[in-house]
Amino acid sequence: QLRSKVVNRDTDLCIEGFQRSGNTYFEMMFTLSNPDAKISHHIHGVANVKRAIQLNVPVVVLIREPADAIASLITYDDKLSVEEGIKAYYSYYSKISALLEDVLLLNFKEVIEDYNHVLKKVNEKFACHFSINSMSSKEIKDVMKERQLKYENKTATPYPSALKQKKNELHKQLVIQHSSYDKVKSLYRSLLNTQLEGDR
């Protein structure tokens, strides 16, 4: 199953990012309007990004504000400590920072608020012709609700829920209070600033 998601020469788009950073949402929105496209997604590994670059496959890397991404990851896997979550986030994006010229870094907020806008950015950066999504917000919500039913564990679902939100808020406070949080927050800001400068 995992092997089939790894990028290869036939891949049309590689969608990557730290866990709980909008990977499932972006993949859902993309496949709804580009059902025949071959995509690599949900590997959550920098090696897959590097392989995509080597094969000249367009790569999108999603990034989410660290407190939110790490809190959501701990909600998903409560065996994970705050420190482990912070270290994993820092390790992932510090490696991505060396690859920014060859990937398109997309902010979680941007993806959720205006998917078609970010897809246009993908098309512009990589000279692609992917179709935008013409579904209404109600149709998108209905698809998400339908997919959410497949998850027995309501905190494991990648889609929003009241229970998840409550747990995320508690975990978020623990992440923000951690001594290593400032370091990871400044990496996040630095990556976004570098990407903005590259866009100019």
TAKA-V797052 format. One record per residue. PHI is phi in whole degrees, 0 to 359 (NA if undefined). D_LAST is the distance of its C-alpha to the last C-alpha in Angstrom with 1 decimal. Layout:
# TAKA-V797052
phi->[PHI	PHI]
d_last->[D_LAST	D_LAST]
This chain:
# TAKA-V797052
phi->[NA	295	301	292	268	287	296	217	297	269	292	271	206	253	249	229	155	298	304	63	242	96	302	293	296	297	298	299	298	293	290	297	254	227	296	267	289	267	236	253	202	61	275	58	228	292	300	292	295	298	296	299	299	299	269	60	267	303	237	253	244	272	224	234	314	304	299	288	295	291	300	294	294	291	298	291	231	286	278	277	274	300	299	296	297	295	298	295	297	297	299	297	281	291	285	295	302	278	246	302	295	258	235	250	275	241	284	313	300	298	296	291	283	208	303	297	296	287	294	297	298	299	300	291	295	254	54	257	226	290	282	282	266	257	286	284	298	293	296	296	299	296	296	297	298	297	290	296	298	287	264	290	275	289	268	269	297	282	265	297	206	297	296	299	300	297	292	301	298	295	292	299	298	293	294	297	281	289	296	268	294	301	295	285	293	289	295	302	296	297	296	295	295	296	295	298	295	292	286	286]
d_last->[39.2	36.5	36.8	36.0	32.6	31.6	29.1	30.8	30.4	31.0	28.3	25.8	23.5	23.7	23.1	23.4	23.1	25.5	28.5	28.4	24.6	24.8	25.6	28.7	27.1	24.2	26.8	29.1	26.8	25.6	29.2	30.6	28.6	28.5	32.0	32.4	29.3	30.1	28.0	28.2	27.9	29.4	30.0	28.1	28.1	25.6	27.9	27.2	23.4	24.2	26.7	24.3	21.8	24.9	26.0	22.7	22.8	19.6	19.3	18.2	18.7	19.5	19.5	21.6	22.3	24.9	27.8	27.7	27.3	29.9	32.3	32.1	32.9	35.9	37.1	37.0	38.7	40.8	42.1	38.8	38.6	35.8	35.5	35.3	32.6	30.5	31.2	30.2	26.9	26.1	27.3	25.3	21.8	22.4	23.0	20.0	17.8	18.8	17.6	14.1	12.8	15.4	15.3	13.5	14.1	15.2	16.6	20.2	20.1	17.4	19.6	22.8	21.7	20.0	20.6	20.0	16.5	15.6	17.7	15.8	12.7	15.2	16.5	13.2	12.2	15.9	17.2	19.7	21.9	22.8	24.6	23.4	26.0	28.3	30.5	31.3	30.8	34.6	34.7	32.0	34.0	37.1	35.7	34.7	38.1	39.8	37.9	38.6	42.3	42.2	41.5	44.8	43.2	41.3	39.2	38.2	36.6	32.8	33.1	33.5	37.0	38.9	40.5	37.2	35.6	38.6	38.6	34.8	35.2	38.0	36.1	32.9	35.0	36.3	32.9	31.6	34.8	34.6	34.3	31.5	29.3	27.3	26.4	25.1	23.3	21.4	20.4	19.0	17.0	15.7	14.7	12.8	11.0	10.3	9.0	6.6	5.4	5.5	3.8	0.0]
